[in-house]
Amino acid sequence: MLQEIRRTLKSEGMVIHPIKTRAPYIRGYGFTPEVVFDVGVAQGTPWLYRSFPEAQFVLIDPQESSAEAVRARGLLKDFHFHATALGAQEGRATLMVPHSDKGEQVAMASLKRRTDKLAKNFTKTDTHYVSVKPLDEIAVAYPGRVGLKIDTEGSELEVLTGARETLQRCDFAILELSVTQRFAGVGLPSQAIALLAEAGLEWRDVLSIGSGPGKRAQPRYMDVLFTRWTS
């Protein structure tokens, strides 16, 4: 049966791939971080939390509802939460939280104006003024080896720019990397890759790909795993 499914998919230009955003898959790399930063929490990242049960988790998101969601869903028993956006330097910014027919889209909140086709589905957008801090300013209070996940809907490059010291301590970084211009002023993929390479973190794996519908759809973003070249 599986072979038949594979042949059918191949004839349609598709293949079967493993789901990599799972605790057993990530644990297979042998990472042992002492602290894990989840930047851009939204409703939480369950598979990341299950991957490192011994690590201290630090969740960072300008939306305080994110901490409430993680607690309500029972995703983590103990964590530190910082209600702030991250960027290259300290300051203030406008967070845009879109709504669709399904209600508030917390996971799509961004400091940048969305310019892709998804923006046409928004019925309205709420704006909130939020604080911005560099990750280095927060991370200094959490010593040890680091695991890092960044999903900030277009501001990933700015987060990396404000995390140069923290990146030196990272065993891995998982980055939502925009490969199309989904937002106004979004950083080039090569700039983010260069910052990570400067810290000794190399492109290692694509954990998932976000694309439009249909077998010819081009990817909009990739969740990419960066690791040390040598352990």
Salt bridges, closest charged atoms under 4 A:
GLU12 OE1 - LYS215 NZ 3.37
ASP38 OD1 - LYS149 NZ 2.62
ASP116 OD2 - ARG114 NH1 3.04
ASP116 OD2 - ARG220 NH1 3.84
ASP126 OD2 - HIS99 NE2 2.68
GLU153 OE1 - ARG114 NH2 2.39
GLU158 OE2 - LYS112 NZ 3.03
ASP171 OD1 - ARG145 NH2 2.90
GLU176 OE1 - ARG182 NH2 2.96
GLU198 OE2 - ARG164 NH1 2.89
ASP205 OD1 - LYS20 NZ 2.87
